[in-house]
Amino acid sequence: MRLVLEKRPERSRAMQVASPLFAVALTILFGSILFAARGIDPLHAIYVYFVGPLTTLWSVEELIVKATPLVLIGAGLAICFRADLWNIGAEGQLIAGALAGATIPILAPQWDSALAIPAMMLLGMLGGMAWAGVPALLRNRFGANEILTSLMLVYVARYLLDWLVRGPWRDPQGFNFPKSISFNDWHLLATFGDGRVHLGAVFAVIAVAVLYIFMSRTLKGFEIRATGEAPRASGFGGFSQSGTTWLCFGLSGALAGLAGICEVAGPVGQLQPTISPGYGFTAIIVAFLGRLNPLGALFGGLVLAICYLGGEAAQVELSISEKTAQVFQGMLLFFILTCDTLIRCRVRLEWAAGTSPRPGRRLSMGLGGTTPRTADAGGSAQ
């Protein structure tokens, strides 16, 4: 006897919409079990983790600040994943965008005008796009796996950032700490009121709206969807696989780079060895939680931002480690993928030949929904 995943002939649209909600509910349920096993009141822990970040104006502002890079990167990755292109290196593209945009305040601090910040944003997008172009080039030219190449470039970007802030870009008046000079005046994003919510939040909303229209109302959007769902058919339709690769990696890289420069020109205010707590990797969960839809990435970004804030609050109030807090993100991704798998496939018990509980014909179908074959109880194929 074995369990077989059998491809469903038709997917339930209602379940596709409800799947992220089921994943969040299962994460809360199993998270409660985790807290109870550690001797912590699960109801109080869940309150601290998921409700606490929404109870004050300060926490709501921090929620928006945390969600901004997640939404920007998640919306771009959703486009890539819809085309069946697996850009796993958004963290490196975020860093590359931060480095490219930071060249203005670090190398040309005297350029302190209203044009400086738009130029920083543009350079950030170009930096992220160029970094994402490397795996796109390797895939198109040599057939290299984009998962490996994009992921390995994350470590290259991290070491490049570390070298710069400890070497040529280190603040000469920073008492030997590994950081660049602090950004000031026109080298910082404008904030709303006295809080920390900055202009990057507006960029995130605009990006989500533009990408939604692009994917649902344009021929290029249809080309991306067709390439991901039926690459052979899209080839017959005259769509270019290599062109789609360049476009998707360029879009996702540009948005990751924009998120990077928004971080260093916003909440961080300078370059330092760590400018992201892993937004590029967390945005993968955001994309899937949002059903690979730019609008859904807005919802997914807010949910994961709550996980970040709740994890920080839980470390202080419940005395748990950072790793325990990060378990929630892993569980959330696991349940999202599980729910998505069960939407596409159904689980069925398959009995070995001669051990079927009742005689007669049985249906044997392999993983992925291959053509069924019938066999009698004795195992002879017909």
C-alpha positions as CSV (number, residue, x, y, z in Angstrom):
1,M,0.0,0.0,0.0
2,R,1.2,3.5,-0.8
3,L,-0.1,7.0,-1.0
4,V,-0.3,8.5,-4.5
5,L,-0.9,12.1,-5.5
6,E,-3.4,12.1,-8.3
7,K,-3.8,15.2,-10.4
8,R,-7.3,16.7,-10.1
9,P,-9.2,17.2,-13.4
10,E,-10.4,20.6,-12.2
11,R,-9.3,22.9,-9.4
12,S,-11.8,24.6,-7.0
13,R,-11.6,28.4,-7.4
14,A,-13.1,28.9,-4.0
15,M,-10.4,26.7,-2.4
16,Q,-7.7,28.6,-4.3
17,V,-8.9,31.8,-2.7
18,A,-9.3,30.2,0.8
19,S,-6.0,28.4,0.7
20,P,-3.9,31.2,2.3
21,L,-6.5,31.6,5.0
22,F,-6.3,27.9,5.8
23,A,-2.5,28.2,5.9
24,V,-2.6,31.1,8.3
25,A,-5.1,29.3,10.5
26,L,-3.0,26.1,10.6
27,T,0.1,28.1,11.4
28,I,-1.7,29.7,14.4
29,L,-3.0,26.2,15.5
30,F,0.4,24.5,15.4
31,G,2.1,27.6,16.7
32,S,-0.2,27.3,19.8
33,I,0.9,23.7,20.2
34,L,4.6,24.8,20.0
35,F,4.1,27.4,22.7
36,A,2.2,25.0,24.9
37,A,5.0,22.5,24.6
38,R,7.4,25.1,25.9
39,G,5.1,25.8,28.9
40,I,3.9,29.2,27.6
41,D,0.2,30.1,27.6
42,P,-0.7,29.6,23.9
43,L,-3.6,32.2,23.9
44,H,-1.4,34.9,25.4
45,A,1.5,33.9,23.0
46,I,-0.7,34.2,20.0
47,Y,-2.1,37.5,21.2
48,V,1.5,38.9,21.6
49,Y,2.5,37.4,18.2
50,F,-0.4,38.3,16.0
51,V,-2.6,40.9,17.7
52,G,-0.1,43.0,19.6
53,P,1.4,44.5,16.5
54,L,-2.0,46.1,15.6
55,T,-2.9,47.7,19.0
56,T,-1.0,51.0,18.9
57,L,-0.3,53.7,16.3
58,W,3.4,53.2,16.7
59,S,3.1,49.4,16.0
60,V,0.9,50.1,12.9
61,E,3.5,52.5,11.6
62,E,6.2,49.9,12.1
63,L,4.0,47.3,10.4
64,I,3.9,49.5,7.3
65,V,7.6,50.1,7.4
66,K,8.3,46.3,7.6
67,A,5.7,45.5,5.0
68,T,7.0,48.0,2.4
69,P,10.1,46.0,1.2
70,L,8.2,42.7,1.5
71,V,5.4,44.0,-0.8
72,L,7.8,45.5,-3.3
73,I,9.9,42.3,-3.6
74,G,7.0,39.9,-3.2
75,A,5.1,41.5,-6.1
76,G,8.1,41.2,-8.4
77,L,8.7,37.6,-7.4
78,A,5.1,36.8,-8.1
79,I,5.6,37.8,-11.7
80,C,8.7,35.6,-12.0
81,F,7.0,32.6,-10.4
82,R,4.0,32.9,-12.7
83,A,6.4,32.4,-15.6
84,D,7.9,29.3,-13.9
85,L,11.1,31.2,-13.3
86,W,12.5,30.7,-9.8
87,N,14.3,33.9,-8.7
88,I,15.5,32.9,-5.2
89,G,18.2,35.6,-5.1
90,A,16.1,38.7,-4.3
91,E,18.1,39.3,-1.2
92,G,21.2,39.8,-3.2
93,Q,19.3,42.1,-5.7
94,L,18.1,44.1,-2.7
95,I,21.7,44.6,-1.5
96,A,22.9,45.4,-5.1
97,G,20.2,48.1,-5.3
98,A,21.2,49.5,-2.0
99,L,24.8,49.7,-3.0
100,A,24.1,51.3,-6.4
101,G,21.7,53.9,-5.0
102,A,24.1,54.7,-2.1
103,T,26.9,55.8,-4.5
104,I,25.4,59.3,-4.6
105,P,25.4,60.1,-0.9
106,I,28.7,58.4,-0.3
107,L,30.7,59.3,-3.4
108,A,29.0,62.7,-4.2
109,P,27.7,64.0,-0.8
110,Q,27.9,67.5,-2.2
111,W,25.0,66.8,-4.5
112,D,22.3,67.7,-2.1
113,S,19.3,68.7,-4.1
114,A,15.8,67.6,-4.9
115,L,17.1,65.6,-7.8
116,A,19.4,63.5,-5.7
117,I,16.7,61.2,-4.2
118,P,15.0,60.3,-7.5
119,A,18.5,59.5,-8.9
120,M,19.2,57.3,-6.0
121,M,15.9,55.4,-6.6
122,L,16.7,55.0,-10.3
123,L,20.2,53.7,-9.6
124,G,18.8,51.3,-7.0
125,M,16.4,49.9,-9.5
126,L,19.2,49.6,-12.1
127,G,21.5,47.9,-9.6
128,G,18.9,45.3,-8.7
129,M,18.0,44.8,-12.4
130,A,21.7,44.3,-13.3
131,W,22.2,41.8,-10.5
132,A,19.1,39.8,-11.5
133,G,20.3,39.9,-15.1
134,V,23.2,37.6,-14.3
135,P,21.1,34.5,-13.7
136,A,18.8,35.5,-16.6
137,L,21.8,35.6,-18.9
138,L,23.2,32.3,-17.6
139,R,19.9,30.6,-18.1
140,N,19.3,31.9,-21.6
141,R,22.9,31.4,-22.8
142,F,24.0,28.2,-21.0
143,G,20.8,26.7,-19.6
144,A,22.1,27.2,-16.0
145,N,19.6,26.6,-13.3
146,E,18.4,30.0,-12.1
147,I,17.7,28.8,-8.6
148,L,21.4,28.0,-8.0
149,T,22.8,31.0,-9.8
150,S,20.5,33.6,-8.2
151,L,21.0,32.1,-4.7
152,M,24.8,32.0,-5.0
153,L,24.8,35.7,-6.0
154,V,23.2,36.5,-2.6
155,Y,26.5,35.6,-0.9
156,V,28.5,37.6,-3.4
157,A,26.4,40.7,-2.7
158,R,26.7,40.2,1.1
159,Y,30.4,39.9,1.0
160,L,30.7,42.9,-1.4
161,L,28.6,45.0,1.0
162,D,30.7,43.9,4.0
163,W,33.9,44.7,2.2
164,L,32.8,48.2,1.2
165,V,31.5,49.2,4.7
166,R,34.7,47.9,6.3
167,G,37.0,49.3,3.6
168,P,36.6,52.0,1.0
169,W,33.2,53.3,2.0
170,R,33.7,53.2,5.8
171,D,32.9,56.4,7.6
172,P,36.3,58.1,8.4
173,Q,34.7,59.6,11.5
174,G,32.8,56.5,12.6
175,F,35.2,55.4,15.3
176,N,36.2,52.4,13.1
177,F,32.7,50.9,13.1
178,P,31.8,49.1,9.9
179,K,29.3,51.6,8.4
180,S,29.1,54.3,5.8
181,I,28.5,58.0,6.5
182,S,24.9,58.8,7.6
183,F,22.6,60.0,4.9
184,N,21.1,63.5,5.4
185,D,18.7,66.0,3.9
186,W,17.9,65.2,0.2
187,H,19.6,61.8,0.5
188,L,16.8,60.5,2.8
189,L,13.2,59.6,1.8
190,A,10.5,61.9,3.0
191,T,8.4,60.6,5.9
192,F,4.8,61.1,6.8
193,G,4.4,63.2,9.9
194,D,6.7,62.5,12.8
195,G,6.7,58.7,12.3
196,R,8.9,56.3,10.4
197,V,6.5,55.6,7.5
198,H,8.4,56.8,4.4
199,L,7.7,57.4,0.7
200,G,8.7,53.8,-0.1
201,A,5.2,52.7,1.1
202,V,3.7,54.8,-1.7
203,F,6.1,53.2,-4.2
204,A,4.9,49.7,-3.0
205,V,1.2,50.5,-3.5
206,I,2.0,52.0,-7.0
207,A,4.0,49.0,-8.0
208,V,1.3,46.6,-6.9
209,A,-1.3,48.5,-8.9
210,V,0.8,48.8,-12.0
211,L,1.8,45.1,-12.0
212,Y,-1.8,44.0,-11.5
213,I,-2.8,46.0,-14.6
214,F,0.2,44.7,-16.5
215,M,-0.5,41.1,-15.7
216,S,-4.3,41.2,-16.3
217,R,-4.7,43.7,-19.1
218,T,-1.7,43.5,-21.4
219,L,-0.4,41.1,-24.0
220,K,2.9,40.8,-22.2
221,G,1.1,39.8,-19.0
222,F,-0.7,37.1,-20.9
223,E,2.6,36.0,-22.4
224,I,4.1,35.6,-18.9
225,R,1.1,33.6,-17.7
226,A,1.1,31.4,-20.9
227,T,4.8,30.8,-20.7
228,G,4.5,29.6,-17.1
229,E,1.4,27.4,-17.5
230,A,2.1,26.0,-21.0
231,P,5.6,26.7,-22.2
232,R,5.3,24.5,-25.3
233,A,2.0,26.1,-26.4
234,S,3.4,29.6,-25.8
235,G,6.3,28.7,-28.2
236,F,3.8,27.7,-30.8
237,G,2.1,31.1,-30.2
238,G,5.3,32.9,-31.1
239,F,6.2,33.9,-27.5
240,S,9.9,34.1,-26.7
241,Q,11.0,32.1,-23.7
242,S,14.3,34.0,-23.4
243,G,12.5,37.4,-23.8
244,T,10.1,36.4,-21.0
245,T,13.1,35.4,-18.8
246,W,14.8,38.8,-19.3
247,L,11.5,40.7,-18.6
248,C,10.6,38.8,-15.4
249,F,14.1,38.9,-13.9
250,G,14.4,42.5,-14.8
251,L,11.1,43.5,-13.2
252,S,11.7,41.5,-10.0
253,G,15.3,42.7,-9.8
254,A,14.3,46.3,-10.2
255,L,11.7,46.1,-7.5
256,A,14.1,44.3,-5.1
257,G,16.7,47.0,-5.8
258,L,14.1,49.7,-5.1
259,A,13.3,48.0,-1.8
260,G,17.0,48.0,-1.0
261,I,17.6,51.7,-1.6
262,C,14.4,52.5,0.2
263,E,15.7,50.7,3.2
264,V,19.1,52.5,3.4
265,A,17.5,55.9,2.5
266,G,14.7,55.3,4.9
267,P,14.7,53.4,8.2
268,V,18.5,52.4,8.1
269,G,19.8,55.8,6.9
270,Q,23.3,54.4,6.0
271,L,25.1,51.4,4.7
272,Q,26.1,48.8,7.3
273,P,27.0,45.1,7.2
274,T,23.3,44.1,7.6
275,I,20.7,46.2,5.9
276,S,18.0,43.5,5.7
277,P,16.7,40.8,8.1
278,G,16.1,38.5,5.2
279,Y,13.4,40.4,3.3
280,G,14.4,38.8,0.0
281,F,13.9,35.3,1.3
282,T,10.7,36.1,3.2
283,A,9.2,37.7,0.1
284,I,9.1,34.2,-1.4
285,I,6.5,33.4,1.2
286,V,4.7,36.7,0.5
287,A,4.4,35.8,-3.2
288,F,2.9,32.4,-2.5
289,L,0.7,33.7,0.2
290,G,-0.6,36.2,-2.3
291,R,-1.4,33.5,-4.8
292,L,1.3,34.8,-7.2
293,N,-0.8,37.9,-7.7
294,P,0.5,41.4,-7.2
295,L,-2.6,42.4,-5.3
296,G,-2.2,39.4,-3.1
297,A,1.4,40.3,-2.4
298,L,0.0,43.4,-0.5
299,F,-2.0,41.1,1.8
300,G,1.0,38.6,2.1
301,G,3.4,41.4,2.9
302,L,1.2,42.7,5.8
303,V,0.9,39.2,7.2
304,L,4.6,38.5,7.2
305,A,5.3,42.0,8.6
306,I,3.1,41.0,11.5
307,C,5.3,37.9,11.9
308,Y,8.4,40.1,12.1
309,L,6.9,42.5,14.7
310,G,5.2,39.7,16.6
311,G,8.5,37.7,16.7
312,E,10.4,40.7,18.1
313,A,7.7,41.3,20.7
314,A,7.6,37.6,21.6
315,Q,11.4,37.6,22.2
316,V,11.0,40.4,24.7
317,E,7.8,39.5,26.5
318,L,7.9,35.7,26.3
319,S,11.7,35.3,26.5
320,I,11.9,33.1,23.4
321,S,14.8,32.9,21.0
322,E,14.8,34.5,17.6
323,K,14.9,31.1,16.0
324,T,11.7,30.0,17.7
325,A,10.1,33.2,16.4
326,Q,11.3,32.4,12.9
327,V,9.7,28.9,13.1
328,F,6.3,30.6,12.3
329,Q,7.6,31.7,8.9
330,G,8.7,28.2,8.1
331,M,5.4,26.7,9.2
332,L,3.5,29.3,7.2
333,L,5.4,28.4,4.0
334,F,5.0,24.7,4.6
335,F,1.2,25.0,5.0
336,I,0.9,27.3,2.0
337,L,2.7,24.7,-0.2
338,T,0.7,21.8,1.4
339,C,-2.6,23.5,0.8
340,D,-1.6,24.4,-2.8
341,T,-0.6,20.8,-3.5
342,L,-3.9,19.4,-2.2
343,I,-5.8,21.9,-4.4
344,R,-4.0,20.6,-7.5
345,C,-3.9,16.9,-6.4
346,R,-5.9,14.5,-4.3
347,V,-4.3,11.8,-2.1
348,R,-5.3,8.2,-2.8
349,L,-4.3,4.9,-1.4
350,E,-2.9,2.5,-4.0
351,W,-2.7,-1.2,-3.2
352,A,0.0,-3.4,-4.6
353,A,-1.0,-6.2,-7.0
354,G,-2.6,-9.1,-5.2
355,T,-3.2,-7.2,-2.0
356,S,-6.2,-5.2,-3.0
357,P,-9.0,-5.3,-0.4
358,R,-11.5,-6.3,-3.1
359,P,-11.1,-8.1,-6.4
360,G,-11.6,-6.5,-9.7
361,R,-9.9,-3.8,-11.7
362,R,-7.9,-1.1,-10.1
363,L,-6.7,2.3,-11.3
364,S,-3.0,3.1,-11.0
365,M,-1.9,6.7,-11.6
366,G,1.5,8.0,-10.9
367,L,2.5,11.4,-9.6
368,G,1.6,14.3,-11.9
369,G,-1.5,12.7,-13.5
370,T,0.0,10.5,-16.1
371,T,-2.2,8.4,-18.3
372,P,-4.0,5.8,-16.2
373,R,-3.7,2.1,-16.9
374,T,-5.9,-0.6,-15.7
375,A,-4.9,-4.0,-14.3
376,D,-6.8,-7.0,-12.9
377,A,-6.4,-8.3,-9.4
378,G,-3.6,-10.5,-10.5
379,G,-1.6,-7.5,-11.8
380,S,-1.7,-8.1,-15.6
381,A,-2.0,-4.9,-17.5
382,Q,-4.8,-4.5,-20.1
